[in-house]
Amino acid sequence: MELAYYSDYAVRLVNSEEPARGKDSLTSVEAVRDLFGANGSAARRATDADVTRFRSVRGRLRAVFEAADGGDETLAVDLLNSLLLEFPVSPQISGHDHRDDDGSPLWHMHLADHPSNATAGYAAIAAMGLAFHLTEYGVDRLGVCEAPPCRNAYLDTSTNRSRRYCSDRCATRANVAAYRARKRLEADRSENTGLAAEKAQRATASGER
């Protein structure tokens, strides 16, 4: 599997909640299972107890993104290391469903599911995926959307490290808001300039009298 696939576990879990909007989609065991995506065998282990446990891990993962987005690299790494210590992974070499043209397995590293419970398995994969991404691309590649009220997490994969929003939709909304703000400012300045000119004209006319 691609490392980006593993790091997306963290993004999916963090973005299951929109704090600024008061929305939380992680309210049932079915929602927990949906987070696993195609990993059906791991999803089937989820129980109602995992809802609360997943929310706890979600808060800790969000804290990693917020620390990174705020420029506190040390805090982001410390928070992520605590997750890695609590939820260790079980790496395995795998070749399933990956074959070359000759039919031979394409061996690759696979992060095996944790045997204890669904939360431990998901948290281990999410934390390790995020750690791979952080160490490979840099702490500044972990971001939080700048388009209010959205605070979704994202992984910056742009070539120039310029990403600021979680989606094209948020980027468009932010650009429109910025454009309207500039237009309002220009209108205010124009109005103030007109008033000032009018006042000057009145003062000149009064002086001439």
C-alpha positions as CSV (number, residue, x, y, z in Angstrom):
1,M,0.0,0.0,0.0
2,E,1.1,3.6,-0.6
3,L,2.1,5.5,2.5
4,A,-0.3,8.3,1.4
5,Y,-3.0,5.8,1.9
6,Y,-2.0,5.2,5.5
7,S,-1.7,8.9,6.3
8,D,-5.2,9.4,4.9
9,Y,-6.5,7.3,7.8
10,A,-5.6,10.3,10.1
11,V,-7.2,12.9,7.8
12,R,-10.4,10.9,7.5
13,L,-10.8,10.5,11.2
14,V,-10.0,14.1,12.1
15,N,-12.4,15.4,9.5
16,S,-15.3,13.3,10.8
17,E,-15.9,16.3,13.1
18,E,-16.4,20.0,12.2
19,P,-16.0,21.8,15.6
20,A,-16.8,25.3,14.3
21,R,-20.0,24.1,12.8
22,G,-21.0,21.8,15.7
23,K,-21.1,18.8,13.4
24,D,-19.9,15.3,14.2
25,S,-20.5,12.3,11.9
26,L,-18.8,9.9,14.3
27,T,-22.0,8.9,16.1
28,S,-22.4,5.2,15.5
29,V,-20.5,2.0,15.0
30,E,-21.5,2.1,11.3
31,A,-19.7,5.5,11.0
32,V,-16.6,4.0,12.6
33,R,-16.7,1.1,10.1
34,D,-17.0,3.5,7.2
35,L,-13.7,5.1,8.2
36,F,-11.9,1.9,7.4
37,G,-12.8,2.2,3.7
38,A,-11.9,-1.0,1.8
39,N,-10.4,-2.6,4.9
40,G,-13.5,-4.6,5.6
41,S,-12.0,-7.2,7.8
42,A,-10.8,-4.6,10.3
43,A,-14.0,-2.7,10.1
44,R,-16.0,-5.8,11.1
45,R,-14.2,-5.8,14.5
46,A,-15.7,-2.4,15.4
47,T,-18.3,-2.3,18.2
48,D,-20.3,0.4,19.9
49,A,-17.5,0.9,22.4
50,D,-15.2,2.0,19.6
51,V,-17.3,5.2,19.0
52,T,-16.0,6.8,22.2
53,R,-12.5,5.4,21.7
54,F,-12.3,6.7,18.2
55,R,-13.4,10.2,19.3
56,S,-10.6,10.2,21.8
57,V,-8.0,9.3,19.2
58,R,-9.5,11.9,16.8
59,G,-8.9,14.7,19.3
60,R,-5.3,13.7,19.7
61,L,-4.7,13.5,16.0
62,R,-6.3,16.9,15.5
63,A,-3.9,18.3,18.1
64,V,-1.0,17.1,15.9
65,F,-2.4,18.9,12.9
66,E,-3.1,22.1,14.8
67,A,0.4,22.1,16.4
68,A,2.0,21.6,13.0
69,D,-0.2,24.3,11.4
70,G,0.7,26.7,14.2
71,G,4.4,26.2,13.5
72,D,5.2,24.2,16.7
73,E,7.1,21.3,15.2
74,T,8.3,20.0,18.5
75,L,4.8,19.8,20.0
76,A,3.5,18.1,16.8
77,V,6.2,15.5,16.9
78,D,5.8,14.9,20.7
79,L,2.0,14.4,20.3
80,L,2.5,12.0,17.4
81,N,5.2,10.1,19.2
82,S,2.8,9.5,22.2
83,L,0.3,8.0,19.8
84,L,3.0,5.8,18.2
85,L,4.1,4.5,21.6
86,E,0.5,3.8,22.7
87,F,-0.6,2.2,19.4
88,P,2.4,0.3,17.9
89,V,2.2,-1.1,14.4
90,S,2.9,-4.6,13.2
91,P,4.8,-4.3,9.8
92,Q,4.7,-7.2,7.4
93,I,6.0,-7.9,3.9
94,S,3.0,-8.5,1.7
95,G,2.4,-9.3,-2.0
96,H,-1.3,-9.9,-2.0
97,D,-3.2,-8.4,-4.9
98,H,0.0,-7.0,-6.4
99,R,1.5,-8.9,-9.3
100,D,3.9,-8.0,-12.0
101,D,3.6,-8.9,-15.7
102,D,5.0,-12.4,-15.0
103,G,2.5,-13.0,-12.2
104,S,5.2,-12.8,-9.5
105,P,4.3,-11.0,-6.2
106,L,5.3,-7.3,-6.0
107,W,6.5,-7.3,-2.4
108,H,5.9,-4.2,-0.3
109,M,5.6,-3.2,3.3
110,H,2.1,-3.6,4.8
111,L,1.0,-2.3,8.2
112,A,-1.0,-5.2,9.7
113,D,-4.2,-4.7,11.6
114,H,-3.8,-4.6,15.4
115,P,-5.4,-7.7,16.9
116,S,-6.8,-6.2,20.1
117,N,-9.7,-3.9,18.9
118,A,-10.7,-1.7,16.0
119,T,-9.6,1.5,17.6
120,A,-6.1,0.3,18.4
121,G,-5.8,-1.0,14.8
122,Y,-7.0,2.2,13.2
123,A,-5.0,4.5,15.5
124,A,-1.8,2.5,14.9
125,I,-2.1,2.8,11.1
126,A,-3.2,6.5,11.2
127,A,-0.3,7.5,13.5
128,M,2.3,5.5,11.5
129,G,1.0,6.9,8.2
130,L,1.1,10.4,9.5
131,A,4.6,9.8,10.9
132,F,5.8,8.6,7.5
133,H,4.4,11.6,5.8
134,L,5.8,14.0,8.4
135,T,9.3,12.6,8.3
136,E,9.3,12.3,4.5
137,Y,7.9,15.7,3.6
138,G,8.2,17.9,6.7
139,V,6.0,19.0,9.5
140,D,4.8,22.0,7.5
141,R,3.0,19.6,5.2
142,L,0.4,19.0,7.9
143,G,-2.2,21.8,7.7
144,V,-5.6,23.0,8.9
145,C,-7.9,24.7,6.4
146,E,-7.8,28.5,6.5
147,A,-11.3,29.0,5.1
148,P,-13.6,29.9,8.1
149,P,-15.5,28.2,9.6
150,C,-13.9,25.1,8.1
151,R,-11.1,23.6,10.2
152,N,-10.6,20.4,8.3
153,A,-7.1,18.8,8.3
154,Y,-5.2,18.2,5.1
155,L,-1.8,16.9,3.8
156,D,0.0,19.4,1.6
157,T,1.3,17.5,-1.5
158,S,1.8,20.6,-3.6
159,T,5.2,21.1,-5.2
160,N,5.8,24.5,-3.7
161,R,4.3,23.9,-0.2
162,S,1.6,26.5,-1.0
163,R,-1.6,24.7,0.0
164,R,-3.8,26.5,2.5
165,Y,-7.2,24.9,2.1
166,C,-8.6,21.4,2.5
167,S,-10.5,21.5,-0.8
168,D,-11.1,23.4,-4.0
169,R,-14.5,24.4,-2.6
170,C,-12.9,26.0,0.5
171,A,-10.3,27.7,-1.7
172,T,-13.0,29.2,-4.0
173,R,-15.0,30.3,-1.0
174,A,-12.0,32.0,0.6
175,N,-11.0,33.7,-2.7
176,V,-14.6,35.0,-3.2
177,A,-14.7,36.4,0.4
178,A,-11.3,38.1,-0.1
179,Y,-12.4,39.6,-3.4
180,R,-15.6,41.0,-1.9
181,A,-13.6,42.4,1.1
182,R,-11.3,44.2,-1.3
183,K,-14.2,45.6,-3.2
184,R,-15.8,46.9,0.0
185,L,-12.5,48.5,1.0
186,E,-12.1,50.1,-2.4
187,A,-15.7,51.4,-2.3
188,D,-15.1,52.8,1.2
189,R,-11.9,54.5,0.1
190,S,-13.6,56.0,-2.9
191,E,-16.5,57.3,-0.8
192,N,-14.0,58.8,1.7
193,T,-12.0,60.4,-1.1
194,G,-15.2,61.9,-2.6
195,L,-16.3,63.3,0.8
196,A,-12.9,64.8,1.3
197,A,-12.9,66.4,-2.1
198,E,-16.4,67.8,-1.5
199,K,-15.4,69.2,1.8
200,A,-12.3,70.8,0.3
201,Q,-14.4,72.4,-2.4
202,R,-16.8,73.8,0.1
203,A,-13.9,75.2,2.1
204,T,-12.5,76.8,-1.0
205,A,-15.8,78.3,-2.0
206,S,-16.3,79.7,1.5
207,G,-12.8,81.3,1.5
208,E,-13.5,83.0,-1.8
209,R,-16.6,84.6,-0.4
